[in-house]
Amino acid sequence: MSDQNPALLRKIIHVDMDAFYASVEQRDFPEYRGKPIVVGGKPDSRGVVATASYEARQYGIKSAMSCNKAYQLCPTAIFVYPRFDAYSAVSKSIREIFSRYTDLIEPLSLDEAYLDVTEDKLGIGSAIDIAKSIKDAIKNELNLTASAGVSINKFVAKVASDMNKPDGLTFIGPSKIKAFMEKLPVEKFFGVGKVTAARMKAMQINTGADLKNLSESQLIAQFGKSGKFYYKIVRGIDDRPVRSNRETKSVGAEDTLAEDTNEDAVMHDLLKQISETVAKRLEKHQLKGKTVTLKIKFEDFKLITRSRSFPIPFNHAEKIYNEAIILLNEAKIGTSKVRLLGITLSRFYDDLPLEKPEDNQLEFEF
């Protein structure tokens, strides 16, 4: 990477708020400060952890863990329901801070975003100084902390932002990328999930250096289209631009059943509620979709999806519900018990070019 023309390199910052939901709760409610906070629901509920404070993480509590499991790990934790309106308001304030420096902002969620500051509004020039200014503004104006990663592309910047949390700032320059990527454990690669990481380790691929030993054709043979992506990123190659106009690609909702069940009546009732929620969100964003997808998570946490596509887009709750029921029947659950159901609608923009931006999915538990 060091032989690249510096004039052609981009300056990318990835900003990631620290334990965002839990930090907002601790900021707004002084009695929560310094205590283990779990955002997601009550300990005896079927909900999952949305975010845990750093005090709670010391007990092994993680996002996506069941609230019941979190309670077992830390019975003294304080469990609170998410306040998405509050988090959204704070997110808008964070975005306003970003916009002081650049208009090239690509939000990934309420609490993280990419910024391209190759040409910054204030003429600061240094991406590291800009990242410091952003972190200071977030701390001084919003009483929250953020971690930032700075590099020449999105992938490396995102990995860097996670290296020194909380309240961290990590810069990985062009001359350091090769060594950094070679030492990086495969499970730290953005885009490598638990299943893929386990598969790689079974193949004795433990680090970027191990991954780099495989040719592009070998990676494609082992991991399909993702193999081409792995081949590039392990070499620090990521040409994806920061997109400030990402299109919403899917709208959905999901919910956990009160008890694991395979009773049609119970699942149908929940799907009706979810369909109405999805329809309201579609109407809010003035969207209609051609593809409906049903998500089913079983009691053993196995996850499957089923989809149907149509020539004419729709957004009516009744149509969404009817198609979800058909997909549920096609899934042939049998005696298996279901833990969670979800519905999404997609394919809003059939006229998009083949190389589409990453999904910006609007999906929350309710």
RAFEN-V984078 format. One record per residue. N is the residue number from 1. PSI is psi as a letter, one per 30 degrees, with the letter a starting at -180 (none if undefined). OMEGA is omega in radians with two decimals (999 if undefined). Layout:
# RAFEN-V984078
N/PSI/OMEGA, N/PSI/OMEGA
This chain:
# RAFEN-V984078
1/f/-3.03, 2/f/-3.11, 3/g/3.12, 4/l/3.09, 5/j/-3.11, 6/f/-3.11, 7/f/-3.10, 8/f/-3.08, 9/k/3.08, 10/l/3.07, 11/j/-3.04, 12/k/3.05, 13/k/2.96, 14/j/3.14, 15/k/-3.12, 16/j/3.14, 17/k/-3.09, 18/j/3.10, 19/h/-2.85, 20/d/-3.07, 21/e/-3.12, 22/e/3.14, 23/e/3.08, 24/e/3.11, 25/e/-3.13, 26/e/3.09, 27/e/-3.05, 28/f/-3.11, 29/j/-3.07, 30/f/-3.11, 31/f/3.12, 32/f/-3.00, 33/k/3.14, 34/g/-3.11, 35/l/3.11, 36/j/-3.10, 37/k/3.08, 38/j/3.11, 39/k/3.13, 40/f/-3.12, 41/a/-3.13, 42/l/-3.09, 43/f/3.14, 44/g/-3.14, 45/l/3.11, 46/g/-3.09, 47/l/3.11, 48/l/-3.12, 49/k/3.06, 50/e/3.09, 51/k/3.05, 52/k/3.08, 53/l/-3.14, 54/f/3.07, 55/e/3.13, 56/e/-3.11, 57/f/3.10, 58/f/3.12, 59/g/-3.14, 60/g/3.14, 61/k/-3.09, 62/l/3.05, 63/k/3.11, 64/f/3.04, 65/k/3.10, 66/k/3.12, 67/e/3.11, 68/e/3.11, 69/e/3.11, 70/e/3.12, 71/e/3.11, 72/e/-3.14, 73/e/-3.10, 74/i/-3.12, 75/f/-3.12, 76/f/-3.14, 77/l/3.08, 78/k/-3.11, 79/k/-3.13, 80/l/3.08, 81/k/3.13, 82/k/3.03, 83/i/-3.01, 84/f/3.09, 85/e/3.13, 86/e/-3.13, 87/e/3.13, 88/e/3.12, 89/e/3.11, 90/e/3.14, 91/e/3.11, 92/e/3.11, 93/e/3.09, 94/e/3.13, 95/e/3.12, 96/e/3.09, 97/e/3.10, 98/e/-3.02, 99/f/3.08, 100/f/-3.03, 101/e/-3.11, 102/l/3.02, 103/f/3.12, 104/i/-3.08, 105/k/3.12, 106/j/3.12, 107/k/3.03, 108/f/3.13, 109/a/3.13, 110/f/-2.97, 111/g/3.08, 112/l/-3.10, 113/l/2.96, 114/k/3.03, 115/k/3.00, 116/j/-3.10, 117/g/3.10, 118/e/3.01, 119/j/-3.08, 120/l/-3.05, 121/e/-3.03, 122/f/3.12, 123/g/-3.14, 124/e/3.07, 125/e/-3.10, 126/j/3.11, 127/e/3.11, 128/e/3.12, 129/e/3.11, 130/e/3.12, 131/e/3.09, 132/e/-3.13, 133/e/3.12, 134/e/3.12, 135/e/3.14, 136/e/-3.14, 137/e/3.12, 138/e/-3.12, 139/e/-3.06, 140/e/-3.06, 141/e/-3.05, 142/f/3.13, 143/h/3.10, 144/l/3.10, 145/l/3.11, 146/l/3.01, 147/k/-3.08, 148/k/3.02, 149/k/-3.10, 150/k/3.08, 151/a/-3.08, 152/f/3.09, 153/l/-3.02, 154/e/-3.06, 155/e/-3.09, 156/e/3.12, 157/e/-3.13, 158/e/3.10, 159/e/-3.11, 160/e/-3.08, 161/f/-3.09, 162/f/-2.98, 163/e/-3.04, 164/h/3.10, 165/l/-0.13, 166/l/3.06, 167/h/-3.09, 168/l/3.03, 169/j/-3.08, 170/k/3.09, 171/k/3.06, 172/j/-3.09, 173/l/-3.08, 174/e/-3.08, 175/f/-3.09, 176/f/-2.99, 177/e/-3.09, 178/e/-3.13, 179/e/-3.14, 180/e/-3.10, 181/e/-3.13, 182/e/-3.13, 183/f/-3.02, 184/k/3.05, 185/k/-3.04, 186/e/-3.13, 187/f/3.10, 188/f/3.12, 189/k/3.07, 190/k/-3.10, 191/f/3.07, 192/j/-3.14, 193/a/-3.08, 194/e/-3.09, 195/e/3.14, 196/e/3.11, 197/e/3.12, 198/e/3.12, 199/e/3.11, 200/e/-3.11, 201/e/3.07, 202/f/3.09, 203/g/-3.11, 204/g/3.04, 205/j/-3.05, 206/f/-3.10, 207/l/3.08, 208/e/3.12, 209/e/3.10, 210/e/-3.13, 211/e/-3.10, 212/f/-3.14, 213/f/3.14, 214/k/3.11, 215/l/3.12, 216/e/-3.13, 217/e/3.10, 218/e/3.13, 219/e/3.11, 220/e/3.12, 221/e/-3.10, 222/e/-2.98, 223/g/3.11, 224/b/-3.10, 225/e/3.14, 226/f/3.14, 227/e/3.12, 228/e/3.11, 229/e/3.13, 230/e/-3.13, 231/e/-3.11, 232/e/-3.00, 233/e/3.13, 234/f/3.07, 235/g/3.10, 236/g/-3.11, 237/j/3.11, 238/j/-3.07, 239/g/-3.10, 240/k/3.10, 241/l/2.98, 242/k/-3.06, 243/j/-3.14, 244/f/-3.10, 245/h/-3.14, 246/k/3.12, 247/k/2.99, 248/k/-3.05, 249/f/3.10, 250/l/3.10, 251/k/-3.09, 252/l/3.07, 253/l/3.10, 254/l/3.11, 255/l/3.12, 256/k/3.13, 257/l/3.13, 258/e/3.07, 259/k/3.04, 260/k/-3.05, 261/l/2.95, 262/g/3.13, 263/k/-3.08, 264/e/-3.05, 265/e/-3.12, 266/e/-3.13, 267/e/3.12, 268/e/3.12, 269/e/-3.13, 270/e/3.12, 271/e/3.09, 272/e/3.11, 273/e/-3.12, 274/e/3.13, 275/e/3.13, 276/e/3.10, 277/e/3.13, 278/e/-3.13, 279/e/3.13, 280/e/3.14, 281/e/3.09, 282/e/3.14, 283/e/3.14, 284/e/-3.11, 285/g/3.12, 286/h/-3.09, 287/k/2.98, 288/k/-3.09, 289/l/3.13, 290/f/-3.11, 291/k/3.07, 292/k/-3.12, 293/k/3.08, 294/k/3.10, 295/k/-3.13, 296/k/3.04, 297/k/-3.07, 298/l/-3.08, 299/f/3.11, 300/g/3.11, 301/g/2.99, 302/k/-3.06, 303/k/3.03, 304/l/3.05, 305/l/3.08, 306/k/-3.06, 307/l/3.01, 308/k/3.14, 309/l/-3.06, 310/l/-3.12, 311/f/-3.09, 312/k/-3.12, 313/l/-3.12, 314/l/3.08, 315/g/-3.12, 316/k/-3.10, 317/e/-3.10, 318/e/3.12, 319/e/3.13, 320/e/-3.13, 321/e/-3.10, 322/e/-3.13, 323/e/3.10, 324/e/3.11, 325/e/3.11, 326/e/-3.14, 327/e/3.10, 328/e/3.11, 329/e/3.14, 330/f/-3.13, 331/f/3.09, 332/i/-3.09, 333/e/-3.14, 334/b/-3.10, 335/f/3.13, 336/k/3.14, 337/k/-3.06, 338/k/3.13, 339/e/-3.01, 340/k/3.05, 341/k/3.10, 342/l/3.12, 343/k/3.00, 344/l/2.98, 345/k/-3.10, 346/a/-3.06, 347/i/3.07, 348/f/-2.96, 349/i/-3.13, 350/f/-3.11, 351/g/3.11, 352/l/3.07, 353/l/-3.08, 354/e/3.13, 355/j/-3.03, 356/l/3.05, 357/l/3.14, 358/l/-3.13, 359/k/2.98, 360/i/-2.95, 361/k/3.09, 362/j/-3.09, 363/k/-3.13, 364/l/2.92, 365/l/3.11, 366/none/999
